[in-house]
Amino acid sequence: MPAGDLAAGQLVILENTKDGSQNDMGLIATDKAGKELGRYILSFWAVGHDDKDVKDVLNAKNRAVVAIDLSNANTWEVSKDTKEIHVSNLNRQGVLNVLEAVQDFGEDYQYFNEYEIKMPDGTMKMPAITSNSLVEFIVDVATSEKAFEDGVAKMSFLQLHVDAKTAKQLEPVSALQVKELMASKTFNSHYNKDLFLVPAVYDAKGKALKTPDQWYVVQTSGVGVRDNSKQASLVQQKAHTRHHRRHRHGRKTLLRSLMQQKSKGHHRHHRRHHGLHHRRHSKK
């Protein structure tokens, strides 16, 4: 909770212009006078295990944490490749709702999953849960917008397309079975090419599984990316055009106002001059 008399805030997306898979959320908290109480960067990261676990070949290092980092006032402590995209102005309750949503996300998603696993019929076997998933979740809570579909920011998710020949057999297997597969002579020639090992941590709807020590052995027909770059570029271009038009309209309105004031001044001067000339002429 920000210190001080919290009254409102702004919700923004901190878009990584180099890597659309690594976006974060930003929250600016303000008081009644509009003074900033703090800027908070909301992110979702995979965390590594202790050194003692590094020798384990099946150490997925996919435990994850939601981080809330305090940034300096009136600026973001982010890389130069970060673009701020305004999402919504929030009242006090809106700010509290966002903070609660962050907590809910952290409780529901404790594993980082890099790949979506997509079946041949187009259904999802397991969704990716990444930093963009946090962005989607918070934007939906705050505005009911769909950040990916609506092109609010440029986002992407990695996809594994399951080979149709093996799709029916794709079910979670134990770590022991995976180790037996890794011991085969042909494993290295296929690993991370047309065969991927993905921790089975979520079901098709993104609900955490009770057995996170199991794995999907995915024989894939291809590795792809699901992204919204075209949609987001169009949305951002429209927003830029609207801003440019408002700016130009504002300049024209100001210029018109100045011209009108000048014109009124000229007419007042003309009336005063005409009246003085008329009075002098009448006295003669």
C-alpha positions in Angstrom: 0.0 0.0 0.0 1.5 3.4 -1.0 2.2 5.7 1.9 0.2 8.9 2.2 -3.4 9.7 1.4 -4.1 7.5 -1.6 -6.8 9.0 -3.8 -6.2 7.8 -7.4 -3.7 6.3 -9.8 -2.8 5.5 -13.4 -2.3 2.0 -14.9 0.2 1.6 -17.7 1.8 -1.1 -19.6 5.6 -1.0 -19.7 6.1 -2.5 -23.2 9.5 -3.9 -24.1 10.0 -2.7 -27.6 12.7 -5.3 -28.3 11.0 -8.3 -26.8 7.2 -8.4 -26.8 7.2 -11.5 -24.6 8.6 -9.5 -21.6 6.1 -6.7 -20.8 5.3 -5.5 -17.3 2.6 -3.4 -15.7 3.2 0.0 -14.1 1.0 1.6 -11.4 1.3 5.3 -10.5 -0.3 6.2 -7.1 -1.3 9.8 -6.4 -3.0 11.8 -3.6 -5.9 14.2 -3.9 -3.7 17.0 -5.2 -2.3 14.7 -7.9 1.1 14.4 -6.3 2.8 11.1 -6.9 3.0 8.8 -3.9 5.0 6.1 -5.7 5.5 4.3 -8.9 5.3 0.5 -8.9 6.5 -2.0 -11.5 4.5 -5.2 -11.4 6.2 -8.2 -13.0 6.2 -12.0 -13.1 9.5 -13.8 -13.2 10.8 -17.4 -13.2 13.2 -17.9 -10.2 16.1 -20.3 -10.1 16.7 -23.0 -7.5 19.6 -23.3 -5.1 23.0 -24.3 -6.4 22.5 -27.8 -4.9 19.8 -28.5 -7.4 21.8 -27.4 -10.5 23.1 -30.9 -11.2 19.6 -32.2 -11.5 19.0 -32.6 -15.3 15.3 -32.2 -14.8 15.6 -29.0 -12.8 13.0 -26.9 -14.7 13.7 -23.7 -12.7 10.1 -22.7 -13.4 9.1 -21.6 -9.9 7.8 -18.1 -10.3 7.1 -15.0 -8.3 5.2 -11.8 -8.8 7.4 -8.9 -8.0 6.3 -5.4 -7.0 9.2 -3.0 -7.3 9.2 0.7 -6.2 10.6 3.1 -8.8 11.7 6.7 -8.3 9.1 9.4 -8.2 8.0 10.7 -11.6 10.2 8.2 -13.6 10.4 4.6 -14.3 13.6 2.6 -13.4 13.4 0.5 -16.6 15.6 0.0 -19.7 15.7 2.5 -22.5 13.9 0.0 -24.7 10.7 0.3 -22.6 7.7 2.2 -23.9 4.9 3.5 -21.5 1.4 2.8 -22.7 -1.4 4.4 -20.8 -4.3 2.0 -20.0 -6.6 3.6 -17.5 -7.0 6.3 -14.9 -8.1 4.8 -11.6 -9.9 6.0 -8.5 -8.8 4.9 -5.1 -10.8 1.6 -5.3 -9.4 0.9 -8.7 -5.9 1.1 -7.4 -6.8 -1.3 -4.6 -8.4 -3.6 -7.0 -5.2 -3.8 -9.1 -3.1 -4.5 -6.0 -5.6 -7.3 -5.0 -5.4 -8.7 -8.6 -1.7 -8.9 -8.4 -1.9 -10.8 -5.2 -4.5 -13.2 -6.7 -2.3 -13.8 -9.7 0.6 -14.7 -7.5 -1.4 -17.2 -5.6 -2.9 -18.9 -8.7 0.2 -19.0 -10.9 3.3 -20.1 -9.0 5.0 -21.6 -12.0 6.4 -19.9 -15.1 5.5 -21.7 -18.3 7.3 -20.5 -21.4 5.5 -22.5 -24.1 1.9 -22.9 -25.1 1.2 -26.4 -26.2 -1.3 -26.4 -29.1 -3.0 -29.5 -30.4 -3.5 -30.2 -34.1 -7.3 -29.3 -33.9 -6.3 -25.8 -32.5 -7.2 -26.5 -28.9 -4.8 -25.6 -26.1 -3.3 -28.5 -24.1 -1.5 -26.1 -21.8 -1.3 -22.2 -21.9 1.8 -20.2 -21.5 2.0 -18.4 -18.2 4.5 -15.5 -18.6 4.8 -11.8 -17.8 2.3 -11.1 -20.5 -0.2 -13.3 -18.7 0.0 -11.0 -15.8 -0.5 -8.0 -18.1 -3.6 -9.6 -19.6 -5.0 -10.5 -16.2 -4.6 -7.0 -14.6 -5.8 -5.1 -17.7 -8.9 -7.3 -17.7 -9.6 -6.7 -14.0 -9.1 -2.9 -14.4 -10.8 -2.2 -17.7 -12.4 -5.5 -19.0 -10.3 -5.0 -22.1 -8.4 -8.0 -23.7 -4.9 -6.8 -23.8 -3.8 -9.3 -26.5 -6.9 -9.4 -28.7 -7.5 -5.6 -28.5 -3.9 -4.8 -29.3 -3.4 -2.7 -26.2 0.3 -3.4 -26.3 2.6 -5.6 -28.5 2.6 -9.1 -26.9 3.8 -12.6 -27.9 3.7 -16.2 -26.7 5.8 -19.1 -27.8 3.9 -22.1 -29.2 4.6 -25.8 -29.7 2.4 -27.3 -32.3 1.9 -31.0 -31.4 2.5 -33.5 -34.2 -0.8 -35.1 -35.3 0.7 -38.6 -35.1 1.5 -38.4 -31.4 -1.3 -36.1 -30.3 -3.5 -38.9 -28.8 -0.6 -40.1 -26.6 0.3 -36.7 -25.2 -0.2 -37.0 -21.5 2.0 -36.0 -18.5 4.7 -38.6 -17.7 6.9 -39.0 -14.7 10.5 -37.7 -14.3 11.7 -41.3 -14.3 10.2 -41.9 -17.8 11.8 -38.6 -19.0 15.2 -39.7 -17.7 14.9 -43.0 -19.6 14.1 -41.1 -22.7 17.1 -38.8 -22.2 19.3 -41.8 -21.9 18.4 -43.0 -25.4 20.9 -42.6 -28.3 18.6 -40.5 -30.4 17.5 -38.0 -27.8 20.2 -35.4 -28.3 19.6 -35.3 -32.1 15.9 -34.4 -31.5 16.0 -32.4 -28.2 14.8 -28.7 -28.7 14.4 -29.3 -32.4 11.3 -31.5 -32.9 11.1 -32.8 -29.4 10.6 -30.6 -26.3 10.4 -31.3 -22.6 7.8 -29.1 -20.9 6.9 -29.3 -17.2 3.2 -30.2 -16.8 2.2 -27.5 -14.4 -1.2 -26.3 -15.7 -4.3 -27.8 -17.3 -5.9 -26.6 -20.5 -7.6 -23.7 -18.7 -4.5 -22.6 -16.8 -5.4 -24.1 -13.5 -2.4 -25.4 -11.5 -2.0 -29.2 -11.5 -1.4 -31.1 -8.3 1.5 -33.0 -9.7 4.1 -30.4 -10.9 6.8 -33.0 -11.0 5.4 -34.5 -14.3 6.4 -33.6 -17.8 5.0 -33.3 -21.3 7.2 -34.9 -24.0 6.1 -32.9 -27.0 6.9 -34.1 -30.4 6.2 -31.1 -32.5 5.4 -30.3 -36.1 6.7 -26.8 -35.6 7.6 -24.1 -33.1 5.8 -20.8 -33.6 4.9 -17.5 -32.0 1.4 -16.2 -31.3 1.7 -12.4 -31.5 -0.5 -9.4 -32.0 2.1 -7.0 -33.5 0.0 -6.0 -36.5 -3.1 -5.3 -34.4 -1.1 -3.4 -31.7 0.7 -1.4 -34.4 -2.6 -0.4 -35.9 -4.1 0.6 -32.5 -1.0 2.6 -31.6 -1.0 4.3 -34.9 -4.6 5.4 -34.5 -3.9 6.6 -31.0 -0.9 8.6 -32.4 -3.1 10.1 -35.1 -5.8 11.1 -32.7 -3.2 12.8 -30.4 -1.6 14.6 -33.4 -5.0 15.8 -34.6 -5.9 17.1 -31.1 -2.6 18.8 -30.9 -3.0 20.5 -34.3 -6.6 21.4 -33.4 -5.4 22.9 -30.2 -2.8 25.0 -32.1 -5.5 26.1 -34.6 -7.9 27.1 -31.9 -5.2 29.1 -30.1 -4.2 30.8 -33.3 -7.8 31.5 -34.2 -8.3 32.9 -30.7 -5.3 35.2 -31.0 -6.5 36.4 -34.4 -10.0 37.1 -33.1 -8.5 39.0 -30.2 -6.3 41.0 -32.6 -9.3 41.6 -34.8 -11.4 42.8 -31.8 -8.6 45.1 -30.8 -8.5 46.5 -34.3 -12.2 47.2 -34.3 -12.1 48.8 -30.9 -9.3 51.0 -32.0 -11.2 51.8 -35.2 -14.3 52.7 -33.2 -12.4 54.9 -30.8 -10.6 56.7 -33.7 -13.8 57.1 -35.6 -15.6 58.5 -32.5 -12.9 60.9 -31.7 -12.8 62.1 -35.4 -16.6 62.5 -35.4 -16.6 64.6 -32.2 -13.8 66.9 -33.4 -15.7 67.3 -36.7 -18.9 68.1 -34.9 -17.3 70.9 -32.8 -16.1 72.6 -35.9 
